[in-house]
Amino acid sequence: MENWQKYISINPEIRSGKPCISGTRITVSDVLSYLAAGMSMEEIIEDFPALDKEKIIATLSFAAYRDNMTKIAFAS
């Protein structure tokens, strides 16, 4: 998904500026944690009706984008 920006927002007034699903207080990290714990997309959507498959995929795309932008400097 190339347009994760449509679904992910960062607002310093919401959840201390952590990336959230737009219009909610659900963070990208929350969704990634649920997936990592073994929850299916359907289970997450059932527990959080404000989410849908597109928004969950947007969290994965955002995480991939962030990971791709992260550079680690190693001391020589």
URGI-V569984 format. One record per residue. N is the residue number from 0. RES is the residue in one small letter. PHI is phi as a letter, one per 30 degrees, with the letter a starting at -180 (* if undefined). OMEGA is omega in degrees with one decimal (999 if undefined). Layout:
n = {N	N}
res = {RES	RES}
phi = {PHI	PHI}
omega = {OMEGA	OMEGA}
This chain:
n = {0	1	2	3	4	5	6	7	8	9	10	11	12	13	14	15	16	17	18	19	20	21	22	23	24	25	26	27	28	29	30	31	32	33	34	35	36	37	38	39	40	41	42	43	44	45	46	47	48	49	50	51	52	53	54	55	56	57	58	59	60	61	62	63	64	65	66	67	68	69	70	71	72	73	74	75}
res = {m	e	n	w	q	k	y	i	s	i	n	p	e	i	r	s	g	k	p	c	i	s	g	t	r	i	t	v	s	d	v	l	s	y	l	a	a	g	m	s	m	e	e	i	i	e	d	f	p	a	l	d	k	e	k	i	i	a	t	l	s	f	a	a	y	r	d	n	m	t	k	i	a	f	a	s}
phi = {*	d	c	d	e	d	c	c	b	b	b	e	d	c	h	h	i	d	d	b	d	e	i	b	c	d	d	e	d	e	d	d	d	d	d	d	d	j	d	d	e	d	d	d	d	d	d	b	e	d	c	b	e	d	d	d	d	d	d	d	d	d	d	d	d	d	d	d	d	d	c	c	c	c	d	d}
omega = {-177.3	-173.8	177.9	-178.9	178.5	-172.5	-176.2	177.9	177.2	-178.5	-177.8	-179.8	-177.7	177.8	177.3	176.4	176.9	177.4	-177.8	169.2	-176.9	178.3	179.2	171.8	-179.9	-177.5	173.4	179.7	176.9	-176.8	178.8	178.2	178.1	178.8	-179.6	179.2	176.6	177.4	175.0	176.8	-179.2	178.5	178.7	-180.0	178.1	-180.0	-177.1	-175.0	177.6	-179.3	170.7	-175.2	-179.7	-179.4	177.7	176.7	177.4	178.1	177.6	178.5	177.9	179.5	178.0	177.9	-179.7	-179.7	-179.9	-178.7	-176.9	177.9	178.6	179.6	177.4	177.2	-179.4	999}
